[in-house]
Amino acid sequence: MSQLTVPSRPTGAEASAGSGAARSGTNEIKRSGGIRGSRWTGYLFLAPFLVLFGVFVAYPAVYGIWISLHDWDFLLPGKPFVGLDNYAALFDPESVYSAGFWESMGHTAIFTVISVPFLVVIPLWLAVLLNRKFPGRTFFRAVFFAPYVLGVAVVGLMWRYLLDPEFGFVNQLAGSVGLPGNLPWTTGQPYAWISLVVVTVWWTVGFNAVIYLAGLANIGKEQYEAAELDGASSAQQFRFITVPGLRPVLIFVSVTTILASANMFGQSYLITQGGPDESTRTAIMEITDLGLSQFKMGQASAMSYVLAVFLCLVALGNFAILRERKS
C-alpha cells in the first residue's frame, strides 16, 4: 500500500524564485512562441510602409537634390556638377528659365487663392448639413463623395468635352434656358479659371466633407444640449462649439488643401491645356515640361525644391495662424 505524501509549503525565498521563474518562462513562451509581446512587433508592422516610403519618397527626394546640383540631361553621357547654378538661374531675370518659372508660380498662386476658400468652406457647410438626421442622409453622403473616386484623367476629359465652347453640353444647356450659350469656358479668361475652380470643387468637395464629418462625430452632443438650454442660437452653437471643436480638423484640411491646390496639374493639363496664352500653365506643368520634354532634369529639380520651400513656408504660416492659443 502506497503512502500518501503531502508536499511541504515552499518558503518565501523559494516562492519568490518560483514565481520569478514562472514569469520568466511565460515571457519566454510569449517571445518565442509568437509575435505578441515582442519588442519587434511594432517594427514588423511598420516594415512594409518604411520600405515603400524609403524607396518611393525618401530616396527620390535625396536623389533629386543631387540631380539639382548637376547639368542633368538624359541624352548626354556627362552630367557636370554645377553646384547652386540651377537655383541661381531661377532668380536671375536674364536666365531663360526664370521668367517661365515665376509666371507659372504666379498662375499657381492665383488658383490656390481662388480655390482654397471654396474647398475649405463649402465642405464644412456640407458636413454640418449631412451630420443632421434626416431621411436619405447616407445616400446624399455617397452622392457628394462619389466624384472623388474618379481619376483625374476621367474628370479632365469629361469636363473638357462638357465645357467645350463649340459643342459642349454646358453652353447648350445655358442657351436652352436663355443664357449666353457661347461662353469660352476653356479658351478665354476669366472663364478658364472659373472652369478649373468649379471642376476641382465638384471633384474634391466630398473628401473634405468626410473629414469634417469625422471631426463632428467627436464633438459631444451634451455640449449642444447645454447650449440649447442656455438659449444659444444655431449660429452661436456653430461659432462657440462647432468651430473650436473642429480646430485640429480645420488645420489639417486647410494645409492639405493648400498643398493639393499648389500641386494642381491634371485639370489644367487636360481641360485648358495651359491656355489661353499659357495663363493656366501652373508650376507643376512648367517643371514637367522642362524635365520630361526638354530633358533639363537639373533645372527642373531646382524648380521643384524652390516650390517645396514656398509650400513649407505657407504650411508653417497656416499652422501659426490656426494653432490653438492658450491664455
VEXKOLVO-947365 format. One record per residue: residue in one letter; x negated, y, z of N, C-alpha, C in turn. Coordinates in steps of 0.001 Angstrom, whole numbers. Example, Ala and Ser with C-alpha at 12.3 -4.5 7.8 and 13.67 -1.06 7.14 Angstrom:
REM residues 2
- code, nx, ny, nz, cax, cay, caz, cx, cy, cz
- A, -13190, -5690, 7800, -12300, -4500, 7800, -13200, -3300, 7800
- S, -12850, -2250, 7080, -13670, -1060, 7140, -12900, 30, 7870
REM end
This chain:
REM residues 327
- code, nx, ny, nz, cax, cay, caz, cx, cy, cz
- M, -842, -1188, 0, 0, 0, 0, -873, 1232, 0
- S, -635, 2045, -948, -1473, 3248, -1083, -1101, 4265, -41
- Q, -2073, 5055, 359, -1867, 6066, 1387, -1650, 7435, 763
- L, -591, 8084, 1210, -269, 9414, 686, -1170, 10457, 1310
- T, -1852, 11219, 480, -2762, 12264, 975, -2221, 13630, 607
- V, -2219, 14520, 1564, -1736, 15888, 1337, -2929, 16794, 1091
- P, -2973, 17490, -40, -4141, 18370, -307, -4190, 19516, 681
- S, -5394, 19805, 1082, -5582, 20883, 2049, -5416, 22237, 1383
- R, -4916, 23220, 2132, -4708, 24567, 1620, -6040, 25264, 1399
- P, -6284, 25821, 227, -7601, 26450, -37, -7790, 27672, 828
- T, -9040, 27893, 1167, -9374, 29082, 1930, -9236, 30340, 1064
- G, -9387, 31526, 1665, -9235, 32790, 914, -10228, 32935, -218
- A, -11502, 32580, 59, -12522, 32696, -985, -12241, 31753, -2134
- E, -11790, 30507, -1760, -11513, 29538, -2806, -10303, 29973, -3637
- A, -9255, 30554, -2937, -8077, 31001, -3682, -8419, 32127, -4640
- S, -9267, 33069, -4124, -9653, 34196, -4980, -10433, 33726, -6196
- A, -11363, 32802, -5937, -12157, 32290, -7044, -11288, 31533, -8028
- G, -10292, 30788, -7445, -9413, 30037, -8340, -8552, 30922, -9188
- S, -7968, 31960, -8544, -7107, 32865, -9328, -7916, 33611, -10362
- G, -9159, 33990, -10000, -10009, 34689, -10979, -10326, 33794, -12157
- A, -10580, 32536, -11841, -10856, 31603, -12930, -9640, 31419, -13808
- A, -8440, 31404, -13125, -7214, 31248, -13910, -7014, 32426, -14839
- R, -7230, 33665, -14298, -7069, 34846, -15153, -8075, 34826, -16294
- S, -9321, 34445, -15932, -10343, 34398, -16971, -9975, 33389, -18050
- G, -9453, 32225, -17543, -9061, 31223, -18516, -7931, 31683, -19397
- T, -6955, 32447, -18790, -5833, 32964, -19569, -6298, 33935, -20637
- N, -7239, 34834, -20205, -7759, 35805, -21183, -8493, 35098, -22314
- E, -9271, 34050, -21915, -9984, 33335, -22956, -9028, 32667, -23922
- I, -7904, 32123, -23329, -6923, 31479, -24205, -6314, 32497, -25147
- K, -5952, 33699, -24590, -5342, 34715, -25438, -6292, 35180, -26516
- R, -7570, 35361, -26123, -8513, 35907, -27095, -8941, 34863, -28114
- S, -9007, 33602, -27640, -9476, 32589, -28563, -8339, 31922, -29313
- G, -7131, 31879, -28702, -6036, 31157, -29332, -5201, 31999, -30243
- G, -5327, 33319, -30242, -4504, 34170, -31099, -5034, 35568, -31093
- I, -4392, 36435, -31904, -4862, 37814, -32040, -4293, 38701, -30953
- R, -3287, 38198, -30199, -2685, 39035, -29175, -3658, 39251, -28041
- G, -3837, 40488, -27668, -4716, 40818, -26566, -6147, 41056, -26980
- S, -6505, 40783, -28212, -7868, 41003, -28661, -8093, 42483, -28947
- R, -9275, 42949, -28650, -9588, 44352, -28910, -9744, 44633, -30396
- W, -9834, 43605, -31207, -9971, 43777, -32660, -8622, 43802, -33373
- T, -7520, 43646, -32605, -6206, 43589, -33243, -5892, 44891, -33977
- G, -6131, 46020, -33320, -5848, 47315, -33951, -6649, 47518, -35218
- Y, -7940, 47173, -35161, -8789, 47341, -36354, -8336, 46420, -37483
- L, -7823, 45236, -37107, -7358, 44294, -38130, -6176, 44864, -38893
- F, -5224, 45483, -38171, -4071, 46069, -38846, -4453, 47329, -39626
- L, -5458, 48050, -39160, -5883, 49266, -39857, -6773, 48983, -41060
- A, -7334, 47796, -41110, -8331, 47491, -42145, -7822, 47716, -43566
- P, -6617, 47214, -43946, -6181, 47451, -45340, -6074, 48935, -45678
- F, -5520, 49720, -44728, -5409, 51155, -45006, -6783, 51807, -45095
- L, -7687, 51440, -44182, -9013, 52047, -44196, -9762, 51727, -45481
- V, -9600, 50496, -45970, -10266, 50115, -47224, -9724, 50941, -48384
- L, -8391, 51036, -48486, -7787, 51813, -49573, -8137, 53292, -49451
- F, -8114, 53820, -48215, -8468, 55222, -48015, -9915, 55491, -48406
- G, -10799, 54570, -48034, -12206, 54769, -48370, -12475, 54697, -49865
- V, -11805, 53747, -50559, -12065, 53541, -51991, -11428, 54637, -52836
- F, -10184, 54998, -52498, -9436, 55894, -53381, -9367, 57346, -52902
- V, -9803, 57653, -51666, -9731, 59031, -51164, -11120, 59532, -50734
- A, -11719, 58865, -49748, -12971, 59366, -49176, -14110, 59337, -50191
- Y, -14295, 58189, -50848, -15393, 58090, -51811, -15226, 59043, -53002
- P, -14018, 59123, -53639, -13868, 60101, -54725, -14073, 61543, -54268
- A, -13660, 61853, -53021, -13826, 63225, -52533, -15311, 63579, -52407
- V, -16079, 62688, -51827, -17519, 62946, -51674, -18215, 62932, -53036
- Y, -17833, 61999, -53893, -18436, 61915, -55224, -18089, 63141, -56063
- G, -16889, 63708, -55842, -16503, 64920, -56560, -17399, 66101, -56218
- I, -17789, 66199, -54943, -18727, 67270, -54559, -20052, 67109, -55299
- W, -20518, 65865, -55398, -21775, 65587, -56115, -21646, 65963, -57594
- I, -20502, 65650, -58192, -20300, 65990, -59608, -20267, 67497, -59808
- S, -19635, 68214, -58846, -19513, 69669, -58998, -20860, 70376, -58944
- L, -21885, 69689, -58484, -23228, 70284, -58413, -24063, 69964, -59653
- H, -23439, 69356, -60669, -24147, 68972, -61893, -23404, 69513, -63110
- D, -24138, 69583, -64211, -23514, 69858, -65514, -23095, 68514, -66078
- W, -21901, 68057, -65675, -21497, 66674, -65858, -20634, 66548, -67117
- D, -21127, 65782, -68083, -20388, 65534, -69321, -20427, 64046, -69597
- F, -19248, 63451, -69810, -19193, 62007, -70056, -19978, 61607, -71300
- L, -20003, 62477, -72287, -20570, 62113, -73586, -22073, 62294, -73647
- L, -22671, 62912, -72635, -24115, 63161, -72654, -24820, 62241, -71668
- P, -26009, 61717, -72046, -26717, 60808, -71125, -27265, 61554, -69906
- G, -27711, 62777, -70091, -28277, 63537, -68990, -27248, 64425, -68322
- K, -27295, 64480, -67020, -26371, 65312, -66250, -27206, 66140, -65285
- P, -27776, 67255, -65780, -28723, 68024, -64957, -28072, 68633, -63720
- F, -28877, 68697, -62669, -28440, 69309, -61412, -28475, 70823, -61564
- V, -27343, 71485, -61248, -27259, 72942, -61395, -26958, 73636, -60078
- G, -26891, 72875, -58988, -26630, 73496, -57694, -25239, 74097, -57618
- L, -25176, 75357, -57169, -23891, 76039, -56994, -23505, 76886, -58209
- D, -24151, 76656, -59351, -23860, 77471, -60536, -22409, 77334, -60990
- N, -21858, 76119, -60871, -20463, 75935, -61299, -19506, 76752, -60434
- Y, -19806, 76851, -59138, -18971, 77665, -58239, -19180, 79153, -58531
- A, -20441, 79551, -58755, -20724, 80963, -59023, -20077, 81420, -60322
- A, -19986, 80518, -61313, -19365, 80890, -62592, -17895, 81240, -62438
- L, -17236, 80631, -61467, -15813, 80920, -61267, -15590, 82331, -60741
- F, -16589, 82905, -60089, -16460, 84253, -59533, -17190, 85291, -60387
- D, -17683, 84862, -61543, -18349, 85769, -62471, -17365, 86161, -63578
- P, -16946, 87433, -63661, -15937, 87816, -64671, -16400, 87557, -66101
- E, -17714, 87493, -66344, -18211, 87264, -67697, -18290, 85780, -68066
- S, -18013, 84910, -67112, -18053, 83474, -67396, -16822, 83058, -68216
- V, -17004, 82068, -69085, -15891, 81593, -69916, -14873, 80805, -69096
- Y, -15253, 80378, -67890, -14341, 79595, -67054, -13573, 80447, -66052
- S, -14020, 81651, -65793, -13444, 82444, -64719, -12028, 82928, -65034
- A, -11831, 83544, -66200, -10535, 84155, -66500, -9408, 83120, -66519
- G, -9615, 82012, -67227, -8578, 80992, -67311, -8244, 80386, -65960
- F, -9286, 80178, -65134, -9039, 79571, -63825, -8215, 80487, -62925
- W, -8585, 81769, -62867, -7866, 82661, -61953, -6471, 82993, -62465
- E, -6295, 83012, -63789, -4928, 83176, -64311, -4057, 81981, -63925
- S, -4620, 80790, -64021, -3846, 79603, -63624, -3591, 79597, -62123
- M, -4543, 80101, -61335, -4310, 80210, -59885, -3169, 81186, -59609
- G, -3114, 82273, -60382, -2014, 83222, -60220, -674, 82594, -60565
- H, -635, 81799, -61639, 612, 81106, -62001, 1014, 80117, -60905
- T, 36, 79435, -60335, 325, 78509, -59228, 898, 79259, -58029
- A, 336, 80431, -57734, 840, 81218, -56604, 2275, 81682, -56866
- I, 2570, 82074, -58113, 3931, 82501, -58444, 4925, 81371, -58189
- F, 4610, 80191, -58687, 5529, 79058, -58492, 5666, 78715, -57013
- T, 4556, 78758, -56275, 4615, 78404, -54849, 5461, 79414, -54071
- V, 5258, 80698, -54330, 6006, 81729, -53595, 7499, 81654, -53910
- I, 7837, 81367, -55162, 9255, 81315, -55538, 9922, 80040, -55037
- S, 9256, 78913, -55153, 9917, 77625, -54897, 9963, 77231, -53432
- V, 8917, 77561, -52654, 8843, 77064, -51277, 10024, 77526, -50412
- P, 10452, 78806, -50445, 11622, 79177, -49618, 12858, 78341, -49934
- F, 13116, 78076, -51217, 14272, 77243, -51573, 14090, 75813, -51091
- L, 12857, 75294, -51202, 12605, 73902, -50826, 12573, 73690, -49320
- V, 12473, 74763, -48543, 12491, 74645, -47079, 13888, 74944, -46529
- V, 14558, 75969, -47059, 15842, 76414, -46501, 17004, 75539, -46980
- I, 17079, 75274, -48289, 18219, 74501, -48806, 18282, 73104, -48180
- P, 17182, 72351, -48079, 17276, 71037, -47396, 17690, 71156, -45936
- L, 17274, 72229, -45244, 17687, 72410, -43847, 19196, 72613, -43759
- W, 19726, 73478, -44617, 21171, 73697, -44639, 21900, 72404, -45003
- L, 21363, 71675, -45953, 21978, 70419, -46377, 21940, 69383, -45251
- A, 20832, 69318, -44527, 20710, 68344, -43441, 21678, 68655, -42305
- V, 21864, 69936, -41990, 22814, 70301, -40939, 24232, 69868, -41328
- L, 24598, 70050, -42602, 25926, 69619, -43059, 26053, 68098, -43020
- L, 25026, 67389, -43511, 25096, 65926, -43572, 24932, 65285, -42208
- N, 24516, 66046, -41207, 24386, 65500, -39856, 25722, 65446, -39131
- R, 26719, 66145, -39669, 28047, 66111, -39065, 28778, 64849, -39502
- K, 29765, 64450, -38710, 30539, 63246, -39012, 31728, 63609, -39890
- F, 31780, 63017, -41089, 32910, 63201, -41997, 32951, 61993, -42936
- P, 34101, 61696, -43498, 34205, 60528, -44386, 33279, 60651, -45594
- G, 32579, 59572, -45902, 31690, 59550, -47059, 30338, 60179, -46807
- R, 29958, 60355, -45530, 28684, 61013, -45233, 27499, 60219, -45793
- T, 27516, 58909, -45658, 26421, 58085, -46168, 26317, 58178, -47692
- F, 27482, 58237, -48357, 27478, 58344, -49818, 26811, 59650, -50269
- F, 27165, 60764, -49625, 26580, 62042, -50017, 25084, 62096, -49690
- R, 24669, 61449, -48600, 23233, 61375, -48308, 22491, 60671, -49432
- A, 23068, 59570, -49924, 22438, 58831, -51021, 22432, 59648, -52313
- V, 23519, 60405, -52555, 23598, 61205, -53783, 22508, 62262, -53821
- F, 22298, 62960, -52713, 21290, 64019, -52698, 19869, 63465, -52702
- F, 19669, 62251, -52187, 18325, 61687, -52168, 17989, 60965, -53477
- A, 19002, 60579, -54239, 18793, 59748, -55436, 17800, 60344, -56430
- P, 17846, 61660, -56763, 16885, 62166, -57758, 15428, 61970, -57369
- Y, 15136, 61902, -56063, 13744, 61818, -55632, 13095, 60489, -56032
- V, 13909, 59444, -56249, 13335, 58146, -56607, 12877, 58133, -58066
- L, 13270, 59130, -58854, 12850, 59185, -60251, 11407, 59663, -60353
- G, 10684, 59148, -61314, 9314, 59579, -61553, 9280, 60935, -62243
- V, 8138, 61589, -62135, 8019, 62919, -62734, 8149, 62863, -64246
- A, 7741, 61758, -64867, 7872, 61639, -66323, 9341, 61599, -66727
- V, 10141, 60853, -65978, 11576, 60778, -66268, 12227, 62140, -66073
- V, 11923, 62775, -64952, 12515, 64087, -64656, 12101, 65112, -65708
- G, 10821, 65133, -66053, 10349, 66124, -67010, 10957, 65957, -68392
- L, 10957, 64728, -68914, 11510, 64505, -70249, 13015, 64737, -70282
- M, 13720, 64319, -69221, 15168, 64506, -69193, 15537, 65990, -69219
- W, 14903, 66785, -68373, 15223, 68214, -68320, 14661, 68977, -69508
- R, 13638, 68452, -70138, 13125, 69102, -71354, 14186, 69099, -72451
- Y, 14908, 67989, -72575, 15969, 67922, -73588, 17214, 68664, -73120
- L, 17533, 68591, -71826, 18721, 69290, -71327, 18571, 70805, -71438
- L, 17346, 71311, -71272, 17123, 72760, -71286, 16653, 73272, -72645
- D, 16624, 72434, -73641, 16151, 72880, -74952, 17003, 74050, -75451
- P, 16376, 75163, -75879, 17168, 76341, -76300, 18047, 76084, -77516
- E, 17683, 75127, -78362, 18415, 74910, -79608, 19581, 73936, -79434
- F, 19309, 72776, -78887, 20356, 71757, -78804, 20558, 71223, -77384
- G, 20021, 71901, -76380, 20129, 71436, -75003, 21555, 71477, -74466
- F, 21868, 70543, -73575, 23207, 70446, -73010, 23543, 71667, -72155
- V, 22556, 72251, -71496, 22812, 73397, -70610, 23335, 74584, -71402
- N, 22698, 74900, -72517, 23176, 76019, -73341, 24528, 75709, -73970
- Q, 24737, 74469, -74380, 26031, 74109, -74949, 27146, 74237, -73917
- L, 26860, 73808, -72686, 27865, 73917, -71623, 28136, 75379, -71295
- A, 27073, 76195, -71226, 27263, 77621, -70940, 28069, 78293, -72043
- G, 27795, 77952, -73307, 28535, 78540, -74411, 29998, 78148, -74409
- S, 30298, 76925, -73962, 31688, 76458, -73973, 32556, 77170, -72939
- V, 31954, 77757, -71915, 32733, 78463, -70884, 32582, 79976, -71024
- G, 32071, 80438, -72152, 31999, 81867, -72417, 30732, 82553, -71959
- L, 29761, 81816, -71453, 28486, 82398, -71038, 27508, 82377, -72206
- P, 26414, 83146, -72137, 25410, 83110, -73220, 24880, 81696, -73430
- G, 24966, 81220, -74659, 24551, 79847, -74955, 23259, 79759, -75729
- N, 22462, 80804, -75681, 21194, 80791, -76429, 20028, 81251, -75558
- L, 20088, 81007, -74262, 19020, 81451, -73361, 17779, 80583, -73546
- P, 16578, 81207, -73592, 15332, 80438, -73805, 14815, 79844, -72499
- W, 15448, 78776, -72034, 15097, 78200, -70729, 13659, 77711, -70660
- T, 13082, 77307, -71766, 11705, 76774, -71749, 10740, 77583, -72609
- T, 11245, 78590, -73307, 10374, 79334, -74231, 10309, 80815, -73931
- G, 10922, 81288, -72885, 10883, 82712, -72548, 10854, 82916, -71050
- Q, 10326, 84049, -70646, 10280, 84396, -69216, 11347, 85437, -68896
- P, 11966, 85451, -67719, 11648, 84605, -66550, 12370, 83270, -66541
- Y, 13021, 82911, -67674, 13821, 81679, -67684, 12957, 80437, -67475
- A, 11711, 80450, -67951, 10843, 79280, -67774, 10573, 79013, -66290
- W, 10284, 80090, -65548, 10055, 79903, -64107, 11336, 79469, -63401
- I, 12474, 80052, -63795, 13757, 79640, -63201, 14006, 78158, -63453
- S, 13736, 77711, -64679, 13949, 76294, -65008, 13065, 75394, -64145
- L, 11781, 75742, -64021, 10863, 74898, -63247, 11247, 74852, -61768
- V, 11659, 75994, -61220, 12037, 76016, -59802, 13325, 75226, -59576
- V, 14319, 75415, -60438, 15592, 74697, -60270, 15388, 73191, -60397
- V, 14623, 72772, -61386, 14370, 71341, -61563, 13627, 70770, -60353
- T, 12640, 71486, -59841, 11886, 70997, -58679, 12767, 70912, -57442
- V, 13630, 71919, -57233, 14538, 71876, -56082, 15504, 70704, -56222
- W, 16084, 70529, -57414, 17007, 69407, -57633, 16318, 68066, -57394
- W, 15057, 67966, -57778, 14336, 66698, -57692, 13932, 66356, -56254
- T, 13483, 67328, -55469, 12863, 67023, -54172, 13683, 67458, -52972
- V, 14871, 68054, -53178, 15623, 68555, -52034, 16029, 67414, -51095
- G, 16308, 66238, -51635, 16741, 65124, -50803, 15668, 64624, -49862
- F, 14398, 64679, -50303, 13312, 64182, -49456, 13155, 65047, -48204
- N, 13119, 66352, -48379, 13003, 67225, -47216, 14250, 67143, -46338
- A, 15425, 66947, -46943, 16654, 66825, -46143, 16607, 65587, -45251
- V, 16063, 64490, -45756, 15946, 63276, -44940, 15010, 63503, -43752
- I, 13929, 64253, -43968, 13009, 64546, -42864, 13706, 65410, -41815
- Y, 14474, 66404, -42282, 15225, 67223, -41325, 16243, 66386, -40555
- L, 16918, 65455, -41238, 17901, 64604, -40564, 17245, 63778, -39455
- A, 16045, 63276, -39701, 15328, 62535, -38657, 15021, 63443, -37470
- G, 14681, 64699, -37744, 14432, 65639, -36644, 15688, 65995, -35896
- L, 16810, 66155, -36596, 18072, 66477, -35930, 18539, 65342, -35019
- A, 18208, 64099, -35392, 18620, 62961, -34566, 17919, 62951, -33213
- N, 16786, 63642, -33100, 16051, 63670, -31829, 16490, 64797, -30907
- I, 17413, 65640, -31356, 17923, 66722, -30503, 19128, 66187, -29729
- G, 19085, 66275, -28418, 20134, 65715, -27582, 21479, 66396, -27802
- K, 22547, 65583, -27891, 23885, 66152, -28075, 24353, 66909, -26853
- E, 23796, 66545, -25677, 24222, 67246, -24466, 23863, 68728, -24501
- Q, 22820, 69075, -25276, 22475, 70495, -25385, 23568, 71280, -26119
- Y, 24104, 70677, -27185, 25193, 71335, -27915, 26457, 71371, -27068
- E, 26724, 70302, -26290, 27911, 70281, -25424, 27817, 71354, -24349
- A, 26638, 71513, -23772, 26466, 72547, -22750, 26608, 73944, -23362
- A, 26101, 74115, -24604, 26223, 75414, -25261, 27674, 75740, -25580
- E, 28457, 74719, -25973, 29879, 74955, -26238, 30616, 75348, -24975
- L, 30254, 74713, -23858, 30895, 75078, -22590, 30564, 76515, -22198
- D, 29380, 76969, -22586, 28993, 78353, -22282, 29541, 79341, -23298
- G, 30266, 78844, -24312, 30877, 79741, -25291, 29968, 80143, -26431
- A, 28889, 79399, -26682, 27968, 79743, -27779, 28618, 79419, -29117
- S, 28446, 80297, -30075, 28978, 80078, -31411, 28083, 79102, -32174
- S, 28531, 78698, -33370, 27733, 77774, -34185, 26413, 78408, -34596
- A, 26439, 79701, -34922, 25209, 80389, -35303, 24231, 80462, -34130
- Q, 24758, 80713, -32937, 23885, 80766, -31753, 23322, 79387, -31432
- Q, 24110, 78319, -31596, 23600, 76966, -31371, 22494, 76635, -32373
- F, 22674, 77074, -33626, 21641, 76810, -34634, 20354, 77557, -34306
- R, 20504, 78813, -33842, 19316, 79626, -33590, 18561, 79189, -32338
- F, 19311, 78868, -31261, 18641, 78620, -29983, 18458, 77140, -29656
- I, 19099, 76247, -30411, 18931, 74807, -30140, 18328, 74091, -31350
- T, 18956, 74274, -32520, 18512, 73512, -33695, 17114, 73937, -34153
- V, 16918, 75239, -34347, 15621, 75703, -34861, 14474, 75386, -33903
- P, 14583, 75674, -32579, 13470, 75276, -31692, 13252, 73773, -31648
- G, 14330, 72991, -31718, 14176, 71541, -31698, 13521, 70996, -32952
- L, 13647, 71729, -34054, 13059, 71283, -35325, 11707, 71926, -35615
- R, 11123, 72634, -34659, 9889, 73366, -34945, 8781, 72455, -35491
- P, 8484, 71293, -34876, 7437, 70437, -35467, 7802, 69960, -36872
- V, 9096, 69666, -37088, 9524, 69220, -38415, 9393, 70357, -39425
- L, 9735, 71571, -39008, 9605, 72726, -39893, 8154, 72940, -40314
- I, 7235, 72782, -39365, 5812, 72926, -39710, 5400, 71878, -40728
- F, 5803, 70631, -40492, 5443, 69547, -41413, 6024, 69785, -42800
- V, 7327, 70125, -42852, 7973, 70336, -44150, 7340, 71528, -44870
- S, 7074, 72613, -44151, 6501, 73800, -44785, 5122, 73508, -45365
- V, 4273, 72858, -44585, 2905, 72592, -45052, 2904, 71635, -46239
- T, 3647, 70541, -46133, 3661, 69573, -47235, 4307, 70154, -48495
- T, 5321, 71017, -48319, 5959, 71625, -49488, 5025, 72616, -50167
- I, 4289, 73399, -49387, 3325, 74330, -49978, 2247, 73575, -50758
- L, 1743, 72503, -50160, 708, 71721, -50840, 1254, 71086, -52117
- A, 2483, 70567, -52060, 3068, 69942, -53250, 3325, 70970, -54347
- S, 3813, 72156, -53974, 4076, 73191, -54983, 2775, 73693, -55593
- A, 1731, 73834, -54767, 454, 74301, -55287, -201, 73280, -56215
- N, 200, 72029, -56097, -334, 70982, -56975, 638, 70626, -58097
- M, 1592, 71513, -58397, 2579, 71223, -59432, 1891, 71056, -60788
- F, 2218, 69978, -61464, 1600, 69694, -62760, 2604, 69119, -63753
- G, 3295, 68053, -63360, 4144, 67323, -64294, 5278, 68138, -64864
- Q, 5944, 68948, -64045, 7089, 69712, -64530, 6672, 70690, -65629
- S, 5632, 71481, -65360, 5222, 72467, -66366, 4591, 71789, -67584
- Y, 3917, 70671, -67372, 3272, 69977, -68491, 4310, 69369, -69432
- L, 5422, 68842, -68880, 6409, 68147, -69690, 7561, 69048, -70143
- I, 7954, 70014, -69322, 9138, 70818, -69650, 8758, 72047, -70478
- T, 7810, 72834, -70001, 7429, 74063, -70720, 6105, 73917, -71452
- Q, 5368, 72842, -71176, 4059, 72602, -71795, 3106, 73788, -71593
- G, 3227, 74388, -70408, 2348, 75507, -70070, 2783, 76851, -70627
- G, 3790, 76864, -71486, 4230, 78111, -72114, 5361, 78773, -71373
- P, 5846, 79879, -71891, 5411, 80547, -73135, 4138, 81369, -72911
- D, 3263, 81369, -73914, 1994, 82104, -73849, 1176, 81717, -72618
- E, 1224, 80406, -72257, 450, 79859, -71131, 814, 80530, -69805
- S, 2014, 81093, -69701, 2419, 81763, -68458, 2794, 80781, -67359
- T, 3014, 79501, -67680, 3298, 78490, -66655, 2173, 77446, -66588
- R, 1014, 77824, -67070, -149, 76915, -67003, -750, 77001, -65601
- T, -538, 75975, -64796, -969, 76000, -63397, -2435, 75590, -63256
- A, -2931, 75694, -62022, -4347, 75380, -61773, -4656, 73921, -62068
- I, -3741, 73021, -61728, -3993, 71603, -61997, -4044, 71345, -63499
- M, -3204, 72042, -64276, -3262, 71897, -65732, -4599, 72374, -66267
- E, -5090, 73506, -65753, -6381, 74043, -66191, -7510, 73060, -65854
- I, -7469, 72505, -64638, -8519, 71573, -64218, -8468, 70290, -65037
- T, -7267, 69782, -65264, -7115, 68544, -66037, -7594, 68726, -67472
- D, -7228, 69851, -68076, -7637, 70090, -69460, -9155, 70236, -69568
- L, -9755, 70968, -68623, -11196, 71179, -68683, -11973, 69893, -68440
- G, -11491, 69075, -67499, -12235, 67871, -67136, -12009, 66698, -68064
- L, -10751, 66473, -68469, -10432, 65266, -69230, -10344, 65501, -70729
- S, -10118, 66745, -71163, -10053, 67023, -72600, -11353, 67618, -73119
- Q, -11961, 68518, -72330, -13204, 69143, -72752, -14432, 68488, -72110
- F, -14210, 67502, -71249, -15290, 66722, -70615, -16251, 67584, -69798
- K, -15754, 68674, -69234, -16565, 69520, -68348, -16229, 69163, -66899
- M, -16651, 67983, -66481, -16257, 67497, -65164, -16904, 68280, -64030
- G, -18109, 68781, -64224, -18757, 69566, -63183, -17990, 70835, -62879
- Q, -17632, 71585, -63933, -16864, 72818, -63737, -15470, 72510, -63200
- A, -14845, 71426, -63708, -13511, 71065, -63223, -13539, 70669, -61748
- S, -14575, 69957, -61327, -14690, 69580, -59912, -14872, 70811, -59033
- A, -15662, 71775, -59490, -15835, 73014, -58725, -14501, 73743, -58580
- M, -13709, 73789, -59673, -12379, 74410, -59579, -11507, 73683, -58561
- S, -11590, 72364, -58542, -10772, 71583, -57616, -11089, 71926, -56167
- Y, -12377, 72090, -55856, -12733, 72363, -54468, -12429, 73807, -54081
- V, -12486, 74729, -55025, -12060, 76100, -54724, -10554, 76117, -54430
- L, -9770, 75391, -55239, -8337, 75280, -54981, -8077, 74615, -53624
- A, -8854, 73582, -53285, -8682, 72893, -51999, -8957, 73826, -50824
- V, -9975, 74686, -50971, -10279, 75642, -49898, -9110, 76602, -49695
- F, -8540, 77104, -50801, -7387, 78002, -50687, -6218, 77298, -50006
- L, -5961, 76046, -50364, -4847, 75316, -49759, -5085, 75082, -48268
- C, -6332, 74820, -47887, -6642, 74649, -46457, -6378, 75937, -45693
- L, -6762, 77083, -46282, -6540, 78364, -45619, -5041, 78643, -45477
- V, -4271, 78332, -46526, -2819, 78531, -46453, -2202, 77625, -45392
- A, -2645, 76376, -45328, -2098, 75442, -44338, -2433, 75899, -42915
- L, -3668, 76358, -42697, -4044, 76837, -41363, -3234, 78081, -40985
- G, -3008, 78979, -41953, -2181, 80154, -41675, -760, 79769, -41339
- N, -234, 78757, -42025, 1121, 78290, -41723, 1205, 77709, -40319
- F, 199, 76936, -39930, 172, 76393, -38570, 113, 77522, -37542
- A, -683, 78545, -37817, -826, 79651, -36867, 478, 80425, -36708
- I, 1238, 80562, -37799, 2492, 81324, -37737, 3592, 80535, -37032
- L, 3689, 79235, -37326, 4812, 78443, -36838, 4492, 77666, -35565
- R, 3273, 77766, -35046, 2956, 76990, -33866, 3766, 77497, -32677
- E, 3961, 76610, -31713, 4744, 76965, -30526, 3927, 77862, -29626
- R, 4470, 79027, -29330, 3785, 79977, -28468, 4256, 79800, -27028
- K, 3283, 79587, -26120, 3604, 79398, -24708, 3402, 80704, -23962
- S, 4411, 81052, -23174, 4325, 82298, -22401, 3454, 82076, -21180
REM end
